[in-house]
Amino acid sequence: MCVKLVSVNGVYWNTGKYYLIDSRYASFLGFLSPVHGERYHLSDFKQTRRPRDAQEKFNQVHSSLRTVIERCFGVLETRFPILKQMPSFSINTQCQIVITSCTIHNFIRSEIMNNNHSDDLFDTIGDENVEVDDDSDEDNNDGGGNGQNDELEDMTVVRRNIANQLALDYGYQQI
């Protein structure tokens, strides 16, 4: 299997894979923000207030994924308190601490699952109703200088393609 890694300003990612970011950050290549000006938080979609269109469905899915990611960080930080306030180690040592923490966490999870037990941390921290902090009303300076307009346009196309696939899957009109 060949994986093509792309680098922009020292940040690497696999092509076709994206980092989820909140609306506080400007979109650029490889970083996928929500659709601005549309409902975003999961609480906005509770009860009968389902998404009205493909863009809101995209935001609902984006918010749901970010909530899962935040939950994972919460579990790791609870299990390994050193991650909450990283001592002033070198960046290499900090990276090793994070990798080691994740490895130990995965081992613990696999042992718990192999012995037919549940992970109480996931049950405790696992409230899917937890809101992810997102200042979605703030300007994210999309389209800033230094060639970001092309990158923004690329990510807008990616976001539109994902929203259109969700539209097909959930019966919304495509955008």
N, C-alpha and C positions, 0 to 999 in steps of 0.2 A: 504494500500500500504506500503510495507516494502522497505526502502532504505538502502542499505549497504554503510556506509561511510568508506573509507580507509584513514589512516593517515600515512604520511611519513614526518618525521622531523616537525611535528606540522601542516602540510598543509593537509586539508581534501578535499575530492571530492567524488562524487558518482561513483561507479564502472560503467564502460561503458560511462562515461562522461570525457571530457578532457579539460584542459586549453590550449588555443592556445598560443604558444610562438614563438618569432622570432628566427632566426638562431644565434643570439648572445648568446643564452643560451643553455647549454647542455641538451639534452633530458634525461628525467628520468620519471619513472612511473607516469602517470597521466598528463604529459605535452607533447603536440604534436607540434613538430617543422616541418617546411617545408622540402621537399627533397632537400638535399644540392647538388650543382653543376647543378641545373636545373633553367630555367627561373622562376622568382617569381613575380615581380611587375606587377600590372594590365596593366601598359603601355606597358609591353613586349608582351601583347596579343591583342593589339589594331588592328583595321582594319582586314587584312586577316591573321595576324600572330596567328592563333589559336594554341592551345597546340598540340605538336607533338605526345605525348604519355600519358599514364596513370599517370606517375609521374609529368609531366608538368600540366596536368589537376588537379591533387591533389594540386599542388602549386597555380594554378589559383584560385581554390575554397578557399584554406587556406588564400590567400591574400585578396580575396573578403570579407571573414568573418572578418578578422582583420580590414579591412577598415570600416566595419559597426561598429565594437566595438569602434574603434578610433573616429568615428563620434558620437557615443553615449556619450563617455567621453567628447568630445568637447561641445556637447549640455549641458551636466550637468555642466561643468566648466563655460560655458557662463551664464547659468541660476543662478548658485550658485557660485560666485567668491571665496567664502571661501574655495572651494575645490582646487583651484589653488595653494594656499599657506596656507596649514593647520597650524593654530597657534600651539604653543607648548602645546597642551592639552594632557592629558593622552591618551593612545591608545584606551581605552574604549570610551572616549568622542569622539575621532576622528571617531571611528566606528559608533557611534550613529549619528554623523553629516552626514556621508555618507548615512546611512540607511534612516535618516529623509529626506535628500535631494532627494533621489530616490523616497521615498514615496510621497513627495509633487510634484515632477516632474510627477509621474504616475497619480496623481489626476488631475493636470493641463491638462495633455494629454487626460485623459478620459472626462473631462469637455469640452475641445475644440472639441473633436470628437463627443460628444453627441449634441453639438450645431452646427454641420455641419460647423465648421471652420477648417482652417489648422494651424499647428504650424509653425509660421514663422522661429523659430530657426532651425527646421529641414530643411526648405527650404534654409536658409542662409548657414548653416553648411553642408547641405546635398549633397555637390558635390561629386558624386561617383568617380570622377576622382582624388580625393585627394590621394596622395601617402603616404603610411605608411612608416615611417623611419625604415629601416632595413639594417644593415650592414652585408649583407649576405655573403660577402667575408671573414669575420673574422672567425677564428677558434673558434669553440664553445667547444672545449675540450671534445667532446663526448668520452665516454668510460673511464672516469676518475676512480679513485680508489673508495674504500669503497662500493663495490658491485654494482656500477653503470652499469657495463657491462650487467648484467642480466636485469636491468631496461631498458637500451638502447635497448637491443634485443626485449624486450616486446613491446616497443613503435614502433620499426621498424616493427614488425609484425602488430600492429594496423594500422600504416600508410600504409603498403602494402595492408591490407584488405580493407581499405577505398579507396585506389587508384584502386584496382581491382573492387570494386563495381562501382566506377565512370567509369571505363573502360567499364563495362557492360552497364551502363546507357547511355554512350555517344559514343559507338562504337569504342573504342580503344582496342588494344591488351592488355591482362592482363600481369602483371609482376610476 
